[in-house]
Amino acid sequence: MDLRQGRRITAYDPAASALWILTADDETHAAIFTRLTSATKESTDFALAVSVLGWLGGGVFPVEDGSLWLAYGLSLVRFDPATKAEQDVALPPKVFDVSAPLQAAVMLDGVIWVAQLGAHVLERYSAVQAEWLTPVPLPFDVLPYSQLLLAGSRIVIDGVAPTSVDGQMSLVTLTSDPILVASKPVGHLASIASAQSGDLLEFGTDAALTVVAPDDHSTRLTLSIPVDELVASRPWISDESGQLWSWVRHFGDSLVRLDPTTGTWSYYTFPDVTLSSGDAFPHGSSDSPQNIVASPEIQTITATPDGIVVTTRAGENFPTQWAHASAYMFSP
């Protein structure tokens, strides 16, 4: 499936058996919301009115009534695909009455937890009460590489505390009450993820993957990983079998599958695209014959019952007129 070039957020809606793709279009600077139905493979685009200004990251959260909550830029948006109605909720202001861009968001029990870049609190919006709740203070500021995720019934976020003398990452876990528990990572933290079981995974800079219980941070398992290709803050997703998926630079962008019980690490590469002579290439003249091999750049991965859906955009070697973005289904 071809997609517009742009930044992207994806989510699978099990109730509707559909994949949702939210795109900040590079050309029009508009937000385009695409529904891809699993059974028919048909796609439908919806143009959203809310600006993509400040887009860094965010989330798409399907809810039981068929609507969806979107978190991106400077807003939360409730969107009803049946009526195409939008409800825009501005993020709380942070500095000089100006909202900070949304870095990440998760939804748990009808509450959307929002991490804004540079903020030292997590904001909470109740979709049921339609109001912002009391923010939860953090022991550190939200950084460009901070991750906010769900581990079972707990919210987890990482960052660097101002008191850290060596700049090492730390993390906190929160319950929906909310009760905050600061935790010291087992090793030097590079990235975090959550498993299908609800366990928390800590990827260390010392080539160790530690599986811990989010409730008391006790260590369940420690494994070795090929840390040279681990990308800090790169998201990991869990499929229905409990396997973890992400992507790394391995002969171009490659999918990687990790078994969190054994540490087995497997690569799945995409076929390269060869661009022939006769076009204006960025590294040569249009009348100098050449071939350029370009690998697509992975943007998001999403677990569905049919397999792993990967969205891509043109890689760094693609000339503008050859820019191509796609969604692929990968069945392991």
C-alpha positions as CSV (number, residue, x, y, z in Angstrom):
1,M,0.0,0.0,0.0
2,D,1.4,3.4,-1.0
3,L,1.4,6.2,1.6
4,R,2.1,9.9,1.7
5,Q,5.5,11.1,2.7
6,G,5.6,12.3,6.2
7,R,6.0,11.5,9.9
8,R,3.8,8.7,11.2
9,I,2.0,7.1,14.1
10,T,0.2,3.8,13.8
11,A,-2.1,1.6,15.9
12,Y,-4.3,-1.5,15.5
13,D,-7.9,-1.5,16.4
14,P,-9.0,-5.1,17.3
15,A,-12.7,-4.2,17.6
16,A,-12.8,-2.8,14.0
17,S,-10.1,-5.2,12.7
18,A,-8.4,-2.2,11.2
19,L,-5.0,-0.6,11.2
20,W,-5.0,3.2,11.7
21,I,-2.1,5.3,10.2
22,L,-1.8,9.0,11.3
23,T,0.5,10.9,8.9
24,A,1.8,14.5,9.1
25,D,2.0,15.1,5.4
26,D,5.4,16.6,4.3
27,E,3.9,18.4,1.3
28,T,0.6,19.9,2.7
29,H,1.6,19.9,6.4
30,A,-1.9,18.4,7.1
31,A,-2.8,15.5,9.3
32,I,-4.2,12.6,7.3
33,F,-5.8,9.7,9.2
34,T,-5.9,6.4,7.2
35,R,-8.0,3.3,8.0
36,L,-6.8,0.0,6.5
37,T,-9.4,-2.7,7.0
38,S,-7.8,-6.2,7.5
39,A,-10.5,-8.3,5.8
40,T,-10.8,-6.2,2.5
41,K,-7.4,-4.5,2.5
42,E,-9.3,-1.3,1.5
43,S,-8.1,2.0,2.8
44,T,-10.0,5.2,3.6
45,D,-8.4,8.6,4.2
46,F,-9.7,11.3,6.6
47,A,-8.3,14.8,6.6
48,L,-8.1,16.2,10.1
49,A,-8.5,19.9,10.9
50,V,-6.1,20.0,13.9
51,S,-2.6,21.3,13.0
52,V,0.5,19.1,13.0
53,L,2.5,22.0,14.5
54,G,4.9,20.7,17.1
55,W,4.7,17.1,15.9
56,L,7.3,15.0,17.8
57,G,5.5,11.8,18.7
58,G,2.2,10.7,20.2
59,G,-0.3,7.9,20.0
60,V,-3.6,6.6,18.5
61,F,-6.0,5.0,21.0
62,P,-9.2,3.2,19.8
63,V,-12.1,3.3,22.3
64,E,-15.1,1.0,22.8
65,D,-17.7,3.4,21.1
66,G,-15.8,3.2,17.8
67,S,-14.2,6.6,18.1
68,L,-10.4,7.2,18.6
69,W,-8.3,9.5,20.6
70,L,-5.3,10.9,18.9
71,A,-2.3,12.6,20.6
72,Y,0.1,14.7,18.5
73,G,1.6,18.2,18.2
74,L,-0.1,20.5,20.8
75,S,-3.4,18.7,21.1
76,L,-5.5,15.7,21.9
77,V,-8.2,14.9,19.4
78,R,-11.2,12.7,19.7
79,F,-12.2,11.6,16.2
80,D,-15.4,9.7,15.2
81,P,-14.9,8.0,11.8
82,A,-18.7,7.4,11.4
83,T,-19.5,11.1,11.6
84,K,-16.0,12.6,10.9
85,A,-16.6,14.8,13.9
86,E,-13.4,16.1,15.7
87,Q,-13.1,17.3,19.3
88,D,-9.8,19.2,19.9
89,V,-8.4,19.4,23.5
90,A,-5.4,21.7,23.8
91,L,-2.5,20.6,25.9
92,P,-2.0,22.5,29.2
93,P,0.4,25.5,28.9
94,K,3.9,25.1,30.3
95,V,6.0,28.2,29.8
96,F,4.7,31.8,29.3
97,D,1.2,30.2,28.6
98,V,2.6,28.3,25.6
99,S,2.1,24.5,25.4
100,A,5.1,22.3,25.0
101,P,5.0,19.8,22.1
102,L,3.7,16.3,22.9
103,Q,6.6,13.8,23.1
104,A,4.7,10.6,23.9
105,A,1.3,9.4,25.2
106,V,-0.4,6.3,26.5
107,M,-4.0,5.5,27.5
108,L,-5.0,3.4,30.5
109,D,-8.5,3.0,32.0
110,G,-9.9,5.9,30.1
111,V,-7.1,8.3,31.1
112,I,-4.6,9.6,28.6
113,W,-1.1,10.2,30.1
114,V,0.9,12.8,28.2
115,A,4.6,13.6,28.3
116,Q,5.4,17.0,26.9
117,L,9.0,17.8,25.8
118,G,10.9,19.6,28.6
119,A,8.2,19.1,31.2
120,H,8.9,17.7,34.6
121,V,5.4,16.3,35.1
122,L,3.0,13.9,33.4
123,E,-0.3,15.4,32.4
124,R,-3.4,13.3,32.6
125,Y,-6.7,13.8,30.7
126,S,-9.8,11.9,31.7
127,A,-11.8,11.0,28.5
128,V,-14.7,10.1,30.7
129,Q,-14.8,13.3,32.8
130,A,-13.6,15.4,29.8
131,E,-11.1,17.3,31.9
132,W,-7.4,17.5,32.8
133,L,-6.6,15.8,36.1
134,T,-3.9,16.8,38.6
135,P,-0.4,16.4,36.9
136,V,2.1,13.9,38.4
137,P,5.5,15.3,39.2
138,L,8.6,13.5,37.7
139,P,12.1,13.4,39.1
140,F,13.5,14.4,35.7
141,D,12.5,16.4,32.6
142,V,11.0,14.7,29.6
143,L,13.7,14.5,27.0
144,P,13.6,14.0,23.2
145,Y,14.5,10.3,23.7
146,S,12.3,9.7,26.7
147,Q,9.9,6.7,26.4
148,L,6.5,6.4,27.9
149,L,4.9,3.0,27.8
150,L,2.5,0.6,29.5
151,A,3.9,-2.4,31.4
152,G,0.9,-4.4,32.6
153,S,-1.2,-2.1,34.7
154,R,1.6,0.4,35.2
155,I,2.9,3.4,33.3
156,V,6.7,3.6,32.9
157,I,8.8,6.6,31.7
158,D,12.6,7.1,31.6
159,G,14.8,10.2,31.6
160,V,17.9,11.7,33.1
161,A,17.6,13.2,36.6
162,P,19.1,16.6,37.1
163,T,21.2,15.2,40.0
164,S,22.8,12.6,37.8
165,V,26.6,13.2,37.7
166,D,27.2,10.8,34.8
167,G,24.1,11.5,32.7
168,Q,22.8,7.9,33.1
169,M,19.1,7.2,32.5
170,S,16.7,6.4,35.3
171,L,13.1,5.4,35.2
172,V,9.9,5.6,37.3
173,T,6.8,3.4,37.3
174,L,3.3,4.7,38.2
175,T,0.0,3.2,39.0
176,S,-3.3,4.7,37.9
177,D,-3.9,6.0,41.4
178,P,-1.3,7.6,40.7
179,I,1.5,6.4,43.0
180,L,5.0,7.0,41.6
181,V,7.9,4.7,42.4
182,A,11.4,5.7,41.3
183,S,13.6,2.7,40.2
184,K,17.3,2.4,39.5
185,P,17.9,0.4,36.3
186,V,19.8,-2.8,36.8
187,G,22.6,-1.5,34.5
188,H,23.4,1.6,32.4
189,L,20.1,2.1,30.6
190,A,19.9,2.5,26.8
191,S,16.2,1.8,26.1
192,I,13.1,0.2,27.7
193,A,10.2,-1.9,26.4
194,S,7.3,-3.9,27.8
195,A,6.6,-7.6,27.1
196,Q,3.2,-9.2,26.4
197,S,3.3,-10.6,30.0
198,G,3.5,-7.1,31.4
199,D,7.2,-7.4,32.4
200,L,9.5,-4.5,31.9
201,L,12.6,-4.9,29.7
202,E,15.7,-2.9,30.3
203,F,18.2,-2.7,27.4
204,G,21.6,-1.9,28.8
205,T,24.7,-0.3,27.2
206,D,26.7,-3.2,28.6
207,A,25.1,-5.7,26.1
208,A,22.6,-7.0,28.7
209,L,18.9,-7.3,28.5
210,T,17.2,-7.5,31.9
211,V,13.6,-8.6,32.3
212,V,12.1,-7.2,35.5
213,A,8.8,-7.3,37.3
214,P,7.2,-3.8,37.1
215,D,5.6,-4.1,40.6
216,D,8.7,-4.5,42.7
217,H,11.5,-4.2,40.0
218,S,12.8,-7.7,40.9
219,T,15.0,-9.3,38.2
220,R,13.4,-12.2,36.4
221,L,16.0,-12.9,33.7
222,T,19.3,-11.4,32.3
223,L,20.3,-12.1,28.7
224,S,23.1,-10.9,26.3
225,I,22.2,-8.9,23.2
226,P,24.1,-7.5,20.2
227,V,24.2,-4.0,21.7
228,D,26.3,-2.5,18.9
229,E,23.1,-2.3,16.8
230,L,20.7,-1.4,19.6
231,V,19.2,2.1,18.9
232,A,18.4,4.1,22.1
233,S,14.8,5.0,22.5
234,R,13.7,3.0,19.4
235,P,10.3,1.5,20.3
236,W,9.7,-2.2,20.7
237,I,6.3,-3.9,20.2
238,S,5.1,-7.3,21.4
239,D,3.2,-9.7,19.1
240,E,0.5,-12.1,20.3
241,S,3.1,-14.8,20.9
242,G,5.2,-12.6,23.1
243,Q,8.0,-12.0,20.6
244,L,9.4,-8.4,20.6
245,W,9.9,-6.5,17.3
246,S,11.8,-3.3,16.4
247,W,14.2,-2.2,13.7
248,V,17.9,-1.5,13.4
249,R,20.4,-0.3,10.8
250,H,21.6,-3.7,9.5
251,F,22.5,-3.5,5.8
252,G,19.9,-0.8,5.6
253,D,16.8,-0.6,7.9
254,S,15.9,-4.2,9.0
255,L,13.3,-5.6,11.2
256,V,14.6,-7.4,14.2
257,R,12.8,-10.0,16.3
258,L,13.9,-10.7,19.9
259,D,12.7,-13.7,22.0
260,P,12.7,-12.2,25.5
261,T,13.0,-15.7,27.1
262,T,16.1,-16.9,25.2
263,G,17.7,-13.7,23.8
264,T,17.5,-15.0,20.3
265,W,17.9,-12.1,17.9
266,S,16.8,-12.4,14.2
267,Y,17.0,-10.0,11.3
268,Y,14.6,-9.5,8.4
269,T,15.9,-7.2,5.7
270,F,13.9,-5.3,3.0
271,P,14.7,-5.6,-0.7
272,D,16.6,-2.5,-1.9
273,V,15.3,-0.3,-4.7
274,T,17.6,0.4,-7.6
275,L,17.2,3.8,-9.3
276,S,18.5,3.9,-12.9
277,S,20.2,6.6,-14.9
278,G,18.4,9.4,-16.7
279,D,17.1,11.3,-13.6
280,A,18.5,14.0,-11.5
281,F,20.2,12.3,-8.6
282,P,21.4,14.1,-5.5
283,H,25.0,12.9,-5.9
284,G,25.5,13.5,-9.6
285,S,24.3,15.2,-12.8
286,S,21.1,14.2,-14.6
287,D,23.1,13.4,-17.7
288,S,25.7,11.2,-15.9
289,P,24.5,7.6,-16.1
290,Q,24.5,5.8,-12.7
291,N,22.5,3.5,-10.5
292,I,21.7,4.2,-6.9
293,V,20.7,1.5,-4.5
294,A,18.4,2.9,-1.8
295,S,16.9,1.2,1.3
296,P,13.6,2.3,2.6
297,E,13.6,4.0,6.0
298,I,11.3,2.3,8.6
299,Q,9.1,4.6,10.5
300,T,6.6,2.5,12.6
301,I,5.9,-1.1,13.2
302,T,2.5,-2.5,14.5
303,A,1.5,-6.0,15.6
304,T,-1.7,-7.3,14.1
305,P,-3.3,-10.8,14.1
306,D,-2.2,-11.1,10.4
307,G,1.4,-10.2,11.1
308,I,3.7,-7.2,11.6
309,V,2.8,-4.0,9.6
310,V,5.7,-1.8,8.7
311,T,5.4,1.7,7.4
312,T,8.3,3.3,5.5
313,R,9.4,6.5,3.8
314,A,12.1,7.1,1.2
315,G,15.6,6.5,2.5
316,E,18.3,9.1,2.6
317,N,19.6,8.1,-0.9
318,F,16.2,8.7,-2.6
319,P,15.9,11.7,-4.9
320,T,12.8,13.8,-4.3
321,Q,11.0,12.7,-7.5
322,W,11.5,9.1,-6.5
323,A,10.2,9.6,-3.0
324,H,8.1,6.6,-2.0
325,A,6.4,5.6,1.2
326,S,4.6,2.3,1.8
327,A,3.0,0.0,4.3
328,Y,4.1,-3.6,4.2
329,M,2.7,-6.7,5.9
330,F,5.3,-9.1,7.2
331,S,4.3,-12.6,8.3
332,P,7.1,-14.3,10.2
